[in-house]
Amino acid sequence: MSDDVAADGGRSAFTRASWVNVVGNIAKIIVEGGAGYLFGSIALLADAAHSLADLVASVVVLVWGRSAFDEPDATHPHGHDRIEPLTALFVGAMIALLGLYLLYDSGQSLVDRAFPTASPLLLAALGFAIVDMYAVYRYTVGINDQLQSTALAALAKDCLNDIYTSMAAIVGVLGVVAGYPLLDPLAGGLVSVLVVYQGVEIANENVDYLIGAAPGTEKRAQITDALRSHPAVEGVHDLAVFYDGTVLEVEVHVEVDGDMPFREAHDIESELVERLRRLDDVGDAHVHLDPSGIGEWKESADEY
C-alpha cells in the first residue's frame, strides 16, 4: 500500500475512485441517453439506463462506502467493515432490478414494433461509452489494487460489464444501419440479461460477508497449518473461522505444555495471533491456550 493511501486509511483514494465513477457515468448517460432518445434506439436507451443505476450506485458508494474507513467506536466496537459489503449488495440489487425492467422494455418494443432511426451518431455515442467506461475501469482497478475494497470491486465489475453491454448494443445499431431494425430491441434484451446476471453475481458475492459465513476448507487448513507449525503447539481444536465484513475472524483453542511459565504462555499466544493476522484475508484472531493432556479436545468433533 502506498504512503498516501496508508496515511489516511485509504479514504481519499476511495473517494477519488468513487468520484471518477460518478463523473464517468454522468458523461455516458448524457451522450448515450441523448442519442438513444433522439433516434429512438432501445439498445442505447437500455445501456444509458443501466448507467443511471450505476450512477446511483456510485453515489451510494461515495457517500456511504467511506464509512468503512472509520475507526472502531463505542457503537461499533469491531469497526465499520460490514458497511462495504452492504454497499456492494445495494449496488448489485439496483443493477438486477434495473436489468429486469429493461428486459421488459425490450420485449414491449418487439411487440409494438417500435424501431429506431438509423444514424452514424448512434455508433459514435457507443464508441464514446466504451472508451469512457474503460478509462473509469482502469482507474478504479488501479486504486483498488491497493485498497481491496468490495464496494470499488463491484463498481469496477460494473464498468467492465458496461463495455460488454455497449458492444452488444453496437450489434443492434449495426442492424438498424443495415436495414434490420429488429436487431435493436433484441440487442437491448441481451444487454438486459447481462445486467441482471451481473447484479445477481455482485449481490451473491457480498451476502456471505454480511451473514458471517465460513470460508472454504482450504482456508481452514491454512490456518490450522500456521498454528501447528509453531514448535510449542501440541494440538488445535474448536476452530471457528467466519467473515466479519470483508475480512475473516478466527477463534481457536490451542494446546500447549500446561507447566510452562505464564509469561512464556502469554508470549506464545501473542506469536500465534500475529501468525494468523499475517495470513491473507484474516483481520483478527482470538487464541485460547489450553494445557495439553487434560482431554478437553476429546469432547470436540473439531479436533486437528
C-alpha positions in Angstrom: 0.0 0.0 0.0 1.4 3.4 -0.9 2.3 6.0 1.7 -0.5 8.4 0.7 -3.1 5.6 0.9 -1.7 4.4 4.2 -1.7 7.9 5.7 -5.4 8.3 5.8 -6.5 4.6 5.8 -7.3 4.8 2.1 -10.3 7.2 2.5 -9.0 9.8 0.0 -8.1 7.2 -2.7 -11.5 5.6 -2.2 -13.2 9.0 -2.6 -11.3 9.8 -5.8 -12.2 6.4 -7.4 -15.9 6.9 -6.4 -16.0 10.4 -7.9 -14.4 9.1 -11.1 -17.2 6.6 -11.4 -19.8 9.3 -10.7 -18.5 11.6 -13.4 -17.9 8.8 -15.9 -21.4 7.5 -15.6 -22.9 11.1 -15.9 -21.0 11.5 -19.2 -22.1 8.2 -20.5 -25.8 8.9 -19.6 -25.8 12.3 -21.4 -24.2 11.0 -24.6 -25.9 7.6 -24.9 -29.2 8.7 -23.5 -29.3 11.8 -25.7 -28.5 9.8 -28.9 -30.9 6.9 -27.9 -33.8 9.3 -27.3 -33.2 11.4 -30.4 -33.2 8.4 -32.7 -35.4 6.0 -30.8 -32.8 3.3 -30.1 -33.9 0.9 -27.3 -30.4 -0.6 -27.2 -28.8 2.8 -26.4 -31.6 3.8 -24.0 -31.2 0.4 -22.2 -27.4 1.0 -21.9 -27.9 4.6 -20.7 -30.5 3.4 -18.2 -28.0 0.8 -16.9 -25.6 3.7 -16.4 -28.3 5.6 -14.5 -28.4 2.7 -12.0 -24.6 2.7 -12.0 -24.7 6.4 -11.2 -27.0 5.9 -8.2 -24.7 3.0 -7.0 -21.6 5.2 -7.4 -23.2 8.0 -5.4 -24.2 5.5 -2.7 -20.6 4.1 -2.6 -19.2 7.7 -2.5 -21.4 8.8 0.4 -21.8 5.6 2.3 -18.8 3.4 1.5 -16.3 5.8 3.0 -17.7 4.9 6.4 -15.8 1.6 6.2 -12.6 3.5 6.9 -13.9 5.0 10.2 -12.1 3.7 13.3 -14.0 1.5 15.8 -16.1 3.5 18.3 -18.4 2.9 21.2 -21.3 2.0 18.9 -19.2 -0.1 16.5 -16.5 -1.7 18.6 -15.5 -4.1 15.7 -15.2 -1.2 13.3 -17.3 -0.5 10.2 -16.1 -3.2 7.8 -19.6 -4.6 7.1 -20.6 -1.3 5.5 -18.6 -2.1 2.4 -20.4 -5.4 1.5 -23.7 -3.8 2.4 -23.0 -1.0 0.0 -21.9 -3.5 -2.7 -25.1 -5.6 -2.0 -27.1 -2.4 -2.7 -25.2 -1.9 -6.0 -26.0 -5.5 -7.0 -29.7 -5.2 -6.2 -30.1 -1.9 -8.0 -28.4 -3.4 -11.1 -30.5 -6.6 -11.1 -33.8 -4.7 -10.7 -33.0 -2.3 -13.5 -32.0 -5.2 -15.8 -35.4 -6.8 -15.3 -37.1 -3.5 -16.2 -35.0 -3.2 -19.3 -35.8 -6.7 -20.3 -39.5 -6.0 -20.1 -39.0 -2.8 -22.1 -37.1 -4.7 -24.8 -39.9 -7.2 -25.1 -42.5 -4.4 -25.3 -40.6 -2.8 -28.1 -40.7 -6.1 -30.1 -44.4 -6.4 -29.5 -45.1 -2.7 -30.5 -42.6 -2.9 -33.5 -41.1 0.4 -32.3 -37.8 0.6 -34.2 -35.1 3.3 -34.2 -34.0 5.6 -37.0 -30.6 4.8 -38.5 -27.8 7.2 -37.8 -24.0 7.1 -37.5 -24.3 9.2 -34.4 -25.6 6.1 -32.6 -22.3 4.3 -33.2 -20.4 7.4 -32.2 -22.2 7.5 -28.9 -21.5 3.8 -28.2 -17.8 4.3 -29.1 -17.6 7.2 -26.6 -19.3 5.0 -24.0 -16.8 2.2 -24.4 -13.8 4.5 -24.2 -15.3 6.3 -21.2 -16.1 3.1 -19.2 -12.7 1.6 -20.0 -10.9 4.6 -18.6 -13.1 4.6 -15.4 -12.5 0.8 -15.1 -8.7 1.1 -15.4 -8.6 3.9 -12.8 -10.9 2.1 -10.4 -8.9 -1.2 -10.6 -5.6 0.7 -10.2 -6.9 2.3 -6.9 -8.4 -0.9 -5.7 -5.2 -2.9 -6.2 -4.1 -1.0 -3.0 -7.4 -0.9 -1.1 -9.1 -4.3 -1.9 -12.5 -2.7 -1.4 -15.5 -4.9 -2.2 -17.6 -1.7 -3.0 -15.0 -0.5 -5.5 -14.6 -4.0 -6.9 -18.4 -4.0 -7.5 -18.1 -0.7 -9.4 -15.2 -1.9 -11.4 -17.1 -5.1 -12.4 -20.0 -2.9 -13.5 -17.7 -0.7 -15.6 -16.4 -3.8 -17.4 -19.9 -5.1 -17.9 -20.8 -1.7 -19.3 -18.2 -2.3 -22.1 -19.8 -5.7 -22.9 -23.3 -4.3 -22.9 -22.2 -1.4 -25.2 -20.7 -3.9 -27.6 -24.0 -5.8 -27.6 -25.8 -2.5 -28.3 -23.5 -1.9 -31.3 -24.9 -5.1 -32.8 -28.4 -3.7 -32.6 -27.3 -0.3 -34.1 -25.5 -2.0 -36.9 -28.7 -4.0 -37.6 -30.6 -0.7 -37.9 -28.0 0.8 -40.2 -28.0 -2.4 -42.4 -31.8 -2.3 -42.6 -32.6 -4.9 -39.9 -34.1 -2.7 -37.1 -35.4 -5.8 -35.2 -31.8 -6.3 -34.0 -32.1 -3.2 -31.8 -34.6 -4.4 -29.3 -33.1 -7.9 -29.5 -29.7 -6.3 -28.5 -31.5 -4.4 -25.8 -32.8 -7.7 -24.4 -29.4 -9.2 -24.4 -28.0 -6.2 -22.6 -30.7 -6.5 -20.0 -29.9 -10.2 -19.4 -26.3 -9.4 -18.9 -27.2 -6.6 -16.5 -29.4 -8.9 -14.4 -26.7 -11.6 -14.3 -24.1 -9.0 -13.1 -26.4 -7.7 -10.4 -27.1 -11.2 -9.0 -23.4 -12.1 -9.1 -22.4 -9.0 -7.1 -25.2 -9.5 -4.6 -24.3 -13.2 -4.1 -20.7 -12.4 -3.5 -21.4 -10.0 -0.7 -24.2 -11.8 1.1 -21.6 -14.2 2.7 -19.7 -11.2 4.0 -22.8 -9.9 5.7 -24.1 -13.1 7.3 -20.8 -14.2 8.7 -20.4 -17.2 6.5 -17.4 -19.6 6.9 -14.7 -19.8 4.2 -13.8 -23.0 2.3 -11.8 -25.9 3.7 -8.6 -24.7 2.2 -8.5 -21.5 4.3 -9.3 -23.5 7.5 -6.4 -25.9 6.6 -4.1 -23.0 6.0 -5.0 -21.5 9.4 -4.5 -24.9 11.2 -1.1 -25.4 9.5 0.0 -22.0 10.6 -0.8 -22.8 14.2 0.6 -26.4 14.2 3.9 -25.2 12.7 4.7 -23.4 15.9 7.0 -25.7 18.0 5.1 -25.1 21.2 1.7 -26.2 19.8 0.6 -29.7 20.7 -2.9 -29.6 19.5 -5.6 -27.4 17.9 -9.4 -27.7 18.4 -12.6 -25.7 18.4 -11.6 -23.7 15.4 -14.1 -21.2 14.2 -13.4 -19.1 11.1 -16.0 -16.6 9.7 -16.4 -13.4 7.8 -16.7 -10.2 9.8 -17.4 -7.8 6.9 -14.8 -8.5 4.2 -12.2 -10.0 6.5 -12.0 -13.2 8.4 -12.2 -13.5 12.1 -10.5 -16.6 13.8 -11.4 -18.1 17.1 -9.5 -21.2 18.2 -8.3 -23.3 21.2 -4.6 -24.3 21.1 -3.0 -26.9 23.4 0.5 -26.2 24.9 2.5 -27.6 27.8 0.5 -26.8 30.9 3.6 -26.5 33.1 5.2 -23.6 31.2 5.5 -20.2 33.0 2.6 -17.9 32.5 4.7 -15.2 30.8 6.0 -17.7 28.3 2.5 -18.8 27.5 1.5 -15.2 27.0 4.3 -14.7 24.5 3.3 -17.9 22.6 -0.3 -16.7 22.4 0.9 -13.3 21.0 3.0 -15.1 18.4 0.2 -17.3 17.3 -2.2 -14.3 17.0 0.4 -12.5 14.9 0.9 -15.5 12.7 -2.8 -15.7 11.9 -3.1 -12.0 11.3 -0.4 -12.2 8.6 -2.5 -14.7 6.6 -4.4 -13.3 3.6 -7.9 -12.2 4.4 -7.5 -12.6 8.2 -8.5 -9.5 10.1 -8.4 -10.5 13.7 -7.7 -13.7 15.7 -8.5 -14.9 19.2 -6.4 -17.7 20.6 -7.3 -19.5 23.8 -4.4 -21.6 25.3 -5.3 -25.0 26.9 -2.9 -27.2 28.9 -2.3 -30.3 26.9 -3.2 -33.8 28.3 -6.4 -32.9 30.0 -8.5 -34.4 27.2 -10.7 -31.3 26.5 -10.2 -31.9 22.8 -11.8 -35.3 23.0 -15.2 -33.6 23.7 -14.9 -31.7 20.4 -15.7 -33.0 17.0 -13.5 -30.3 15.5 -10.0 -31.6 16.5 -7.0 -31.1 14.3 
